[in-house]
Amino acid sequence: MYKKICFTGFYTIFTIMSLWTFAAGYLAAGLGLAGKSVIFGRYLIFLTAAGVARLRLKQPDEKTFNTVVTVLFVCFAAALWVFGLLTMCYPVSDLEVLVEAADYFLEHGDILPYSYYFTICKNTLGNALFIYLMFFPLHAAGINIYSDIAEAWGILVNCLMIVAAVYFAYRIFARIVKNKNFQILFLLICFSYIPFYLWAHRYYSDTLCLPFVTGGMLLCAKADEAESAKGKILLGRRCGACLWLGYFLKGNAAITLAAVVIWALVKGAKGALKHTAACLVTFAVCLGAFSRFINNCRFIDYSNIARDDYPFTMWLMYGAHDDGNYSDEDVNLLASLPDYRTRKEVAAQKLKEYYSAYDIKSFIGFLNHKYRLTYGNGMFDAENYLNNRRRGNFTHYFLIPGMPFFAPMKYLTTGIHLVYMFLTFVGGLLCFKNKKWEIPAMVQLYVLGNIIFFSFWETKARYAFAITPALLILAAAALYSICCFVRDKLFDKNKTRPDKEKTPVLQ
């Protein structure tokens, strides 16, 4: 009985929130209603036609299929790296500080001059250490971290992380949809997803955490399928370690941990408790060990933590008013207070004041505004990090605000992104037909968790980039069901054949 209640409650909330965020993003995008509808409708029709065409083809044999998949991934990695090199930038914003800190660490063996920054922004320390390790071999070879060679190396590592995220997403999708032709279409959808290329140049937490999110969900699914208790526990440990690495690079990757645990426990398969416990224990051990290491290390000075530290509620304060973005008012208020304890108390009180000022209508309007800013930009604010490139080339005309082809690029990327958000909503509706708690539910839990988190956290479009592999999985799975229905109704309704697939419900 509790499973039925959980199932109905979850999918009711998921469909409402996925429709709400899609509608808000759709209304926020430019070009006017007619222009958006043309881009949206044409791409949806194109995807459906491509999907039906793929389903009507004979499935390739295993050797041919594996060769095609390998070639596609190699081409994807090469295309990402080339585009990353074309859009090569000097590091800006937080990434600039992290690269400076990594350079200082490589030269002096500590990051003491940056202790103030890492005391305030503890969540960026993992990214800084990753960048340090990434550039260590180049530094040992005498290559300057700010040279074009080093930047090309950083872009290559970033591209490989995106490729790994897509590979794990493909492995998850293959567990949902068994048709090999449609699996190839899923890869083509991923490989043609423009935001992956727009973010290829920026080795920051938004991209580096991606493979650990999809990898963690894949390991959870494999643990659920394992036959032996030993296998479940081993895979559960790997899942916990993988998710901790994601958290190490980006704090809200911990939402994945909540998603896999809830999914496993509600699904209630035999042995689920064992691999879930193994996952949680491993995550907790990694987290505790790293926290102990950092608090006792000598390469950061935390002696002024009582003076310099800020509570995480400061970022919740940002997200509670106006555009939900960085606020000088909030920072100056907390900076004027003498210690962490006082800041924490005042931040909690201020947060309460912000939300107490809303009635139901104004709060819904405020969330609408946040969703428009978060989901109404299919470039995920990449343009803010692309306008300081090292050298000009043809991409300048497409990627820099104010240039001739920037507006069409933005409308195209946003239109395609909104199609995938719409299909994600459709997938939630289709799941109501299937009373099973299957793999898509785990991915949907992750997406819903992020939507709820972004409703209260600091508002930035780039934060939503973290859910793009999950959106592609859910959108393609929904598209598969739609395409099977269209194929059966329009093409195969008068035909019977032994190998004919039944129109599936999203599973």
C-alpha positions in Angstrom: 0.0 0.0 0.0 2.8 2.4 0.9 4.4 1.8 -2.5 1.2 2.8 -4.3 0.9 6.0 -2.1 4.6 6.9 -2.8 4.2 6.2 -6.5 1.1 8.3 -6.9 2.4 11.1 -4.7 5.8 11.3 -6.4 4.5 11.3 -9.9 1.8 13.9 -9.1 4.5 16.2 -7.7 6.9 15.4 -10.6 4.4 16.1 -13.4 3.3 19.4 -11.7 6.9 20.6 -11.2 8.2 19.5 -14.6 5.2 21.2 -16.3 5.7 24.4 -14.2 9.4 24.7 -14.9 8.8 24.0 -18.7 6.0 26.6 -18.9 8.1 29.2 -17.0 11.1 28.6 -19.2 8.9 28.6 -22.4 7.3 32.0 -21.5 10.7 33.5 -20.5 12.5 32.7 -23.8 12.6 35.4 -26.4 11.5 35.4 -30.1 7.8 35.7 -29.3 5.2 33.0 -29.0 4.9 32.3 -32.7 8.7 32.0 -33.2 9.1 29.8 -30.2 6.3 27.6 -31.3 7.8 27.1 -34.8 11.2 26.1 -33.4 9.6 23.9 -30.7 7.1 22.2 -33.0 9.5 21.6 -35.9 12.1 20.0 -33.6 9.5 17.8 -31.8 8.2 16.6 -35.2 11.7 16.0 -36.4 12.6 13.9 -33.4 9.4 11.9 -33.7 10.0 11.2 -37.4 13.6 10.2 -36.7 12.5 7.9 -33.9 9.8 6.2 -36.0 12.4 5.8 -38.8 14.9 4.2 -36.4 12.3 1.8 -35.0 11.3 0.6 -38.5 14.9 -0.4 -39.3 16.3 -3.8 -38.7 18.4 -3.9 -35.6 22.1 -4.3 -36.2 24.1 -7.3 -34.9 26.2 -6.9 -31.8 29.5 -6.4 -33.5 28.2 -3.7 -35.9 26.4 -2.0 -33.0 29.4 -1.8 -30.8 31.5 -0.5 -33.7 29.0 2.3 -34.4 28.8 3.2 -30.7 32.6 3.4 -30.4 33.0 5.5 -33.5 30.2 7.9 -32.3 31.9 8.4 -28.9 35.3 9.0 -30.5 33.8 11.6 -32.9 32.0 13.2 -30.0 35.1 13.5 -27.9 37.1 14.9 -30.8 34.3 17.4 -31.7 34.0 18.6 -28.1 37.8 19.2 -27.8 38.0 21.0 -31.2 35.1 23.3 -30.2 36.6 23.8 -26.8 39.9 24.9 -28.4 38.0 27.3 -30.7 36.3 28.9 -27.7 39.4 28.8 -25.5 39.1 31.5 -22.8 41.1 33.0 -20.0 39.6 31.7 -16.8 37.0 34.2 -15.4 34.8 34.4 -12.3 35.4 31.8 -9.6 37.4 29.6 -12.0 40.0 32.4 -12.2 40.6 32.2 -8.4 40.7 28.4 -8.5 43.4 28.4 -11.3 45.4 31.0 -9.4 45.2 28.9 -6.3 46.2 25.8 -8.1 49.2 27.6 -9.7 50.3 28.9 -6.3 49.9 25.4 -4.8 52.0 23.9 -7.6 54.7 26.5 -7.0 54.7 26.8 -3.2 53.0 23.6 -1.8 50.2 25.5 -0.1 47.3 27.9 -0.8 47.6 30.0 2.4 47.1 33.3 0.6 43.7 32.0 -0.6 42.5 30.8 2.8 40.0 33.6 3.1 38.3 32.6 -0.2 38.1 28.9 0.7 36.9 29.6 4.2 33.9 31.4 2.7 33.4 29.1 -0.3 34.3 25.7 1.1 32.3 24.0 -1.7 34.9 25.2 -4.3 37.8 23.5 -2.6 37.2 20.1 -4.2 37.3 21.8 -7.6 40.5 23.6 -6.7 42.2 20.4 -5.7 41.0 18.7 -8.9 42.5 21.5 -11.0 45.7 21.2 -9.0 45.9 17.4 -9.7 44.9 18.0 -13.3 47.8 20.4 -14.0 50.4 18.6 -11.8 51.9 16.5 -14.7 52.2 19.6 -16.8 53.9 21.6 -14.0 56.3 18.7 -13.5 57.1 18.9 -17.2 57.8 22.7 -16.9 54.7 23.9 -18.7 53.1 27.1 -17.3 49.5 26.7 -16.1 48.5 29.8 -18.1 50.0 28.7 -21.4 47.8 27.6 -24.4 49.1 24.1 -24.0 48.0 23.9 -20.4 44.6 25.4 -21.3 44.2 22.8 -24.1 45.0 20.1 -21.6 42.4 21.4 -19.1 39.8 21.5 -21.9 40.6 18.0 -23.0 40.1 16.7 -19.4 36.8 18.6 -19.2 35.7 17.1 -22.5 36.5 13.6 -21.3 34.4 14.2 -18.2 31.4 15.2 -20.4 31.9 12.2 -22.6 32.0 9.9 -19.5 28.8 11.5 -18.3 27.1 10.8 -21.6 28.5 7.2 -21.7 27.0 6.5 -18.2 23.7 8.1 -19.3 23.7 5.9 -22.4 24.2 2.8 -20.2 21.3 3.9 -18.0 19.1 4.5 -21.1 20.1 1.1 -22.5 18.5 -0.4 -19.4 15.3 1.4 -20.1 15.1 1.0 -23.9 16.4 -2.3 -25.3 16.1 -1.3 -29.0 19.6 -0.8 -30.4 18.5 1.5 -33.2 16.9 3.8 -30.6 19.9 3.6 -28.4 21.9 5.0 -31.4 19.3 7.8 -31.7 19.8 8.6 -28.1 23.5 9.0 -28.6 22.9 11.2 -31.6 20.6 13.4 -29.4 23.3 13.6 -26.8 26.1 14.3 -29.3 24.1 17.1 -31.0 23.1 18.8 -27.7 24.7 22.2 -28.2 25.2 23.1 -24.5 27.8 20.3 -24.1 29.9 22.1 -26.7 29.3 25.6 -25.2 30.7 24.3 -21.9 33.5 22.3 -23.3 36.0 25.1 -22.6 35.2 25.6 -18.9 36.6 22.9 -16.5 34.5 24.0 -13.6 32.2 22.1 -11.2 29.2 22.4 -13.5 30.8 20.0 -15.9 33.3 18.1 -13.8 30.6 16.6 -11.5 28.5 15.2 -14.3 30.1 11.7 -14.7 29.8 11.0 -11.0 26.1 11.9 -11.1 25.2 9.6 -14.0 27.8 7.0 -12.9 26.3 6.9 -9.4 22.8 6.2 -10.7 24.2 3.5 -13.1 26.0 1.8 -10.2 22.8 1.9 -8.1 20.8 0.3 -11.0 23.5 -2.4 -11.4 23.5 -3.1 -7.6 19.7 -3.6 -7.8 20.2 -6.1 -10.6 23.1 -8.0 -8.9 22.2 -11.6 -7.8 24.5 -12.1 -4.9 24.6 -10.1 -1.6 28.4 -9.7 -2.0 27.9 -8.2 -5.5 25.2 -5.8 -4.2 27.4 -4.6 -1.3 30.4 -4.1 -3.6 28.4 -2.1 -6.1 26.8 -0.2 -3.3 30.2 0.8 -2.0 31.3 1.9 -5.5 28.1 3.9 -5.8 28.8 5.7 -2.5 32.4 6.5 -3.5 31.3 7.8 -6.9 28.6 10.0 -5.4 31.1 11.4 -2.8 33.4 12.4 -5.7 30.5 14.2 -7.3 29.8 16.0 -4.0 33.6 16.7 -3.7 33.3 18.7 -6.9 29.8 20.2 -6.5 27.8 20.2 -3.3 24.3 19.8 -4.8 25.5 16.5 -6.3 24.4 15.1 -2.9 20.9 15.2 -4.3 21.9 12.2 -6.3 22.5 10.3 -3.1 19.0 11.1 -1.8 17.6 10.0 -5.2 19.3 6.6 -5.3 18.5 5.8 -1.7 14.8 6.8 -1.9 14.5 4.8 -5.2 16.2 1.7 -3.8 14.1 1.7 -0.6 10.8 2.4 -2.2 11.4 -0.2 -5.0 12.1 -2.6 -2.2 13.8 -5.3 -4.3 15.5 -8.1 -2.5 18.8 -7.0 -1.1 18.0 -3.3 -1.7 18.7 -2.5 2.0 22.2 -4.0 1.8 23.5 -2.0 -1.2 21.7 1.1 0.1 23.4 0.8 3.5 26.8 0.1 1.8 26.3 3.3 -0.3 25.4 5.5 2.6 28.2 4.1 4.8 30.8 4.6 2.1 29.6 8.1 1.4 29.7 9.0 5.1 33.2 7.5 5.6 34.6 9.4 2.5 33.0 12.6 3.7 34.2 12.3 7.2 37.8 11.3 6.2 38.1 14.2 3.8 36.7 16.7 6.3 39.2 15.5 8.9 42.0 15.8 6.4 41.1 19.3 5.4 40.6 20.5 8.9 44.0 19.2 9.9 46.0 20.1 6.7 48.6 22.7 6.6 48.1 24.1 3.1 45.1 26.1 4.2 44.9 28.4 7.2 41.6 28.1 9.1 42.7 30.1 12.1 40.4 33.0 11.2 37.4 30.7 10.5 35.3 32.3 13.3 35.8 35.7 11.7 35.6 34.8 8.0 33.1 31.9 7.8 29.6 32.5 6.5 26.6 30.1 6.9 25.1 28.3 3.9 21.9 30.2 4.7 23.6 33.2 3.0 23.1 31.6 -0.4 19.5 30.8 0.6 19.1 34.5 1.4 20.3 35.3 -2.1 17.6 33.0 -3.5 14.8 34.4 -1.4 14.2 37.8 -2.9 14.5 39.9 -6.1 16.1 37.9 -8.9 17.4 35.3 -6.4 20.9 36.1 -7.3 24.0 37.5 -5.5 23.0 40.3 -3.1 25.3 43.1 -1.8 22.7 43.8 0.8 22.9 40.3 2.3 26.7 40.1 2.1 27.2 43.5 3.7 24.8 42.7 6.5 26.6 39.5 7.4 30.0 41.0 6.9 29.2 43.6 9.5 28.7 40.9 12.2 31.6 39.8 14.4 31.5 36.0 14.2 30.0 32.9 12.6 27.5 32.2 15.3 26.0 35.7 15.1 25.9 35.5 11.3 24.1 32.2 11.4 21.4 33.5 13.8 20.9 36.7 11.8 20.8 34.9 8.5 18.1 32.5 9.8 16.1 35.4 11.1 16.5 37.4 7.8 15.5 34.3 5.8 12.4 34.0 7.9 11.6 37.7 7.2 12.0 37.3 3.5 9.6 34.4 3.2 7.1 35.8 5.7 6.7 38.8 3.4 5.1 36.5 0.7 1.5 35.4 0.5 0.6 32.4 -1.6 0.1 34.4 -4.8 3.2 36.5 -4.5 5.3 33.4 -3.6 4.1 31.5 -6.7 4.9 34.6 -8.7 8.4 34.7 -7.2 9.0 31.0 -8.0 7.8 31.6 -11.6 10.4 34.4 -11.9 13.2 32.1 -10.5 12.1 29.3 -12.9 12.2 31.7 -15.9 15.7 32.7 -15.0 16.9 29.1 -14.4 15.2 27.2 -17.2 14.6 29.9 -19.9 18.1 30.0 -21.2 19.2 27.0 -23.3 22.8 28.2 -23.3 22.8 28.1 -19.5 24.5 31.5 -19.4 27.5 30.1 -21.3 27.7 33.5 -23.2 28.9 35.1 -19.9 32.1 33.0 -20.0 32.8 33.1 -23.7 33.5 36.7 -24.4 37.1 36.9 -23.3 38.6 34.4 -25.8 42.3 34.2 -26.5 41.9 34.7 -30.2 39.0 35.5 -32.6 37.5 33.1 -35.1 34.1 32.4 -36.7 32.5 31.2 -33.5 32.7 34.9 -32.4 29.7 35.6 -34.6 27.5 33.0 -32.9 28.5 33.1 -29.2 29.1 36.7 -28.2 26.0 38.8 -27.3 25.4 41.6 -29.8 27.0 39.7 -32.7 25.0 38.9 -35.9 24.2 35.3 -35.2 24.0 35.2 -31.5 20.2 35.6 -31.3 19.5 32.7 -33.6 21.9 30.5 -31.7 20.3 31.4 -28.4 16.8 30.8 -29.8 17.8 27.5 -31.3 19.5 26.2 -28.1 16.6 27.3 -25.9 14.0 25.9 -28.2 15.7 22.5 -28.3 16.2 22.6 -24.5 12.5 23.3 -24.0 11.6 20.3 -26.2 13.6 18.1 -23.9 11.9 19.6 -20.8 8.5 19.1 -22.4 9.3 15.4 -23.1 10.5 15.0 -19.5 7.0 16.2 -18.4 5.4 13.8 -20.9 7.5 11.0 -19.5 6.1 11.7 -16.0 2.5 11.4 -17.4 3.3 8.1 -19.1 4.7 6.7 -15.9 1.2 6.9 -14.4 0.2 4.1 -16.7 2.9 1.9 -15.4 2.5 1.1 -11.7 6.1 0.0 -11.4 9.0 1.8 -9.6 11.6 1.4 -12.4 14.9 3.1 -13.4 13.3 6.3 -14.8 11.9 7.0 -11.3 15.5 7.2 -9.9 16.4 9.8 -12.6 13.2 11.6 -12.1 13.8 11.8 -8.3 17.2 13.4 -9.1 15.6 16.0 -11.4 12.8 16.8 -9.0 15.3 17.1 -6.1 17.2 19.7 -8.2 14.1 21.6 -9.1 13.1 21.9 -5.4 16.7 22.8 -4.4 17.0 25.5 -7.1 13.6 26.9 -5.9 15.3 28.1 -2.7 19.0 28.3 -3.6 20.8 31.2 -5.4 19.4 31.5 -8.9 21.8 30.9 -11.8 20.9 29.3 -15.2 24.3 27.5 -15.2 23.3 25.5 -12.1 20.6 23.7 -14.2 23.3 22.4 -16.5 23.9 19.7 -14.0 20.6 18.0 -14.8 21.0 18.0 -18.6 22.2 14.3 -18.9 19.2 13.3 -16.7 16.8 15.4 -18.9 18.2 13.7 -22.0 17.6 10.2 -20.6 14.0 11.0 -19.6 13.2 12.9 -22.8 14.5 10.1 -25.0 12.7 7.5 -23.0 9.4 9.4 -23.4 10.2 9.9 -27.1 10.6 6.1 -27.4 7.1 5.5 -26.1 5.6 8.2 -28.4 7.5 6.8 -31.4 6.3 3.3 -30.7 2.7 4.5 -30.5 3.0 6.4 -33.8 4.7 3.5 -35.5 2.0 1.1 -34.4 -0.9 3.3 -35.3 0.3 4.7 -38.6 2.5 2.1 -40.1 2.1 -1.3 -38.5 -1.6 -1.3 -37.6 -2.5 -3.9 -40.3 0.6 -6.0 -40.0 1.5 -8.8 -37.6 5.0 -10.1 -37.3 6.7 -12.2 -34.7 9.3 -9.6 -33.8 6.9 -6.7 -33.4 7.4 -4.9 -30.2 4.4 -3.9 -28.1 3.9 -0.2 -27.6 5.7 0.3 -24.3 4.8 2.3 -21.3 7.8 4.2 -20.0 9.6 1.8 -17.6 
